[in-house]
Amino acid sequence: MVELIDGHVSIKQCKRAVNALMEYAFKEQQKREENELLPGKEECIWLQVSVKQVHSETKLKPHRIPIKHSLVDPRTSAVCLITKDPQREYKALLEEAGVKFISRVVGIEKLKGKFKPFEARRALLRENALFLADERVIPLLPRLLGKIFFTAKKQPIPVCLKRKDLKGELERAISSTYMHQNRGTCTSFRQIWYPFPNTGPVFANLEMALPAIIAAVRGGWDNVQSLGIKSTKSASLPIWSCKLGTEEGARWDGLQVEDGASQDNDDSETVDVEIPYTAKPTKTTSKPSHHPRKRADGGVRPPYAD
C-alpha cells in the first residue's frame, strides 16, 4: 500500500526528490565555495505550489504554516521586532514576559528617521535574519521599508503583542514558515536547509507543512495543479501533479468552452466565395529632369532655372 501525505502525495516520491535535490545543492555549494571569495546567498529549499485559478487580490498578512524544525535559530541568528511608538514601552513588555530571543526592537519613528536612508535600511536587513512586526503597523511597512525587504524575502511577520502569552506568540511566529498570497498561479514556501546527507529535517518539515498549505489554498486540492521542490538555483523537481482531463479534480474540471469555440464545423455551413482579382493601377511619378533645356532663342537653359 502506498503511503500518502494528506491522502494525495506519495511519501516515497517526496523522499526521492528531497535526497536528489539536497545532493545536487550540496555539490553546487561546494563548487561555489572553492571558486568564490565572498559567500553567496544562503542556500535553502523551497516548496512550489501551482494552482489552477489565480487569486483576485494580494494580502499583506501571510498565512502561518507550522513546521517541525524552525528556519531561524534565535540563539545564533538575530531577530528584529518592529513595534508602535514608544518602543521603550514594548522593550519593558518583553522583559516582563521573559523574552530574551529578540535581538532588537525598532519603533515606527526610528524607521522614519534613523533608518530612512537606503544604506541604513540595507544594513538593518543584513544584520537580522528574521523580522517580526506588530500586526497593527503592517500596512505602514511596505512604504517605510522599501522593496529590498520584499525582494530578499524578509518581509516582517505579523504578531499580536496584546496576547497574554506573549512569549508563546513570538515563539510560534519564529518556528513557522509563511504563505504570502499573490495574484499569480505559483507560490513558494521556504523550507529549512541542512547539509547533505542530513535530509530528515527537510522531509519532516515538508510532511508537517503540506496539509496546512493545502488548507490555506482557496479551493483546496481541487485548485492545486502541481507541487514541486527546488533549491535556490536549481530546477523544480515534481512531487505531485493532478490528472489531465475533465473529470472531478482533474486539470480541466469545471472549465467551460466559449460559445464561439464550441460550435462544430459540421453544423456550420461554409460558403466559398470567389473573389475576382483586379490588378491595381501602377502610379507613375514624374521625376524632374537633370538635363539642360533649350531656350526659344536657341540658347541653353540650366536645369531648375526659373
URVEN-V330303 format. One record per backbone hydrogen bond with DSSP energy under -0.5 kcal/mol. NH is the residue of the N-H (numbers start at 0). CO is the residue of the C=O. E is the energy in kcal/mol with one decimal. If there is no record, write none. Layout:
nh={NH;NH}
co={CO;CO}
e={E;E}
//
This chain:
nh={4;5;7;8;10;13;14;15;16;17;18;19;20;21;22;23;24;25;26;27;28;29;30;31;32;33;34;35;44;45;46;47;47;48;49;49;50;51;54;58;61;62;64;65;66;70;71;73;75;76;79;80;81;82;82;88;89;90;91;92;93;94;95;96;97;97;98;99;102;102;103;105;107;110;111;112;114;115;120;121;122;123;124;125;126;127;128;129;131;132;133;134;136;139;140;140;141;143;144;145;145;148;149;150;151;152;153;156;158;160;162;165;168;169;170;171;172;173;174;175;176;178;179;180;186;188;190;197;198;202;203;204;205;206;207;208;209;210;211;212;213;214;215;216;219;221;222;223;224;225;226;227;228;229;231;236;237;238;239;241;249;250;251;252;254;261;262;267;272;273;274;275;277;284;285;286;292;294;297;300;300;304}
co={8;3;4;4;2;9;10;11;12;13;14;15;16;17;18;19;20;21;22;23;24;25;26;27;28;29;30;31;190;229;188;45;227;186;47;225;184;222;183;180;59;178;176;63;174;173;173;71;72;72;129;103;131;80;105;85;85;86;87;88;89;90;91;92;93;94;93;97;78;100;78;80;82;106;107;108;109;112;116;117;118;119;120;121;122;123;77;77;79;156;81;158;133;136;136;137;137;139;140;140;141;145;145;146;147;149;148;130;132;158;159;163;164;165;166;167;168;169;170;172;64;62;177;178;48;46;44;194;196;198;199;200;201;202;203;204;205;206;207;208;209;210;211;212;216;218;219;220;49;49;239;47;236;45;43;228;235;226;226;224;246;242;244;249;251;257;258;263;270;271;272;273;275;282;283;284;300;298;294;292;298;301}
e={-3.2;-0.6;-1.8;-1.8;-2.3;-1.9;-2.4;-2.1;-2.2;-2.6;-2.5;-2.2;-2.4;-2.6;-2.0;-2.0;-2.7;-2.2;-1.8;-2.2;-2.1;-1.9;-1.9;-2.1;-2.1;-1.5;-1.6;-2.7;-0.8;-3.4;-2.8;-0.6;-3.6;-2.9;-0.5;-2.5;-2.7;-2.4;-0.6;-0.8;-0.7;-2.4;-3.3;-0.5;-1.1;-0.5;-0.5;-0.7;-1.8;-2.5;-2.5;-2.9;-2.7;-0.5;-2.3;-0.6;-0.7;-1.9;-2.2;-1.4;-2.0;-2.0;-2.2;-1.7;-0.5;-0.7;-2.6;-0.7;-1.9;-0.7;-1.4;-2.7;-0.7;-1.5;-1.9;-1.3;-2.6;-1.3;-1.9;-2.4;-2.0;-2.1;-2.1;-2.1;-1.9;-0.9;-2.1;-1.2;-3.2;-2.6;-2.5;-2.3;-2.1;-1.2;-0.8;-1.1;-0.6;-1.4;-3.1;-0.6;-1.3;-0.8;-0.6;-2.7;-1.8;-0.9;-3.0;-2.6;-2.4;-0.7;-0.8;-1.4;-1.9;-2.1;-2.2;-2.3;-1.6;-1.9;-2.0;-0.8;-2.8;-2.4;-0.7;-0.8;-2.2;-2.2;-3.9;-2.1;-1.9;-1.9;-2.5;-2.2;-2.0;-2.6;-1.8;-2.5;-1.9;-0.5;-0.5;-2.3;-2.3;-1.8;-1.2;-1.0;-2.1;-1.1;-1.4;-0.9;-3.1;-1.5;-2.8;-2.0;-2.1;-2.1;-0.5;-3.2;-0.6;-2.5;-1.5;-2.7;-2.0;-2.6;-2.5;-1.2;-1.3;-1.2;-0.6;-1.2;-0.6;-0.5;-0.7;-0.6;-0.5;-0.6;-0.5;-0.5;-2.1;-3.5;-1.7;-4.7;-0.5;-1.4}
//
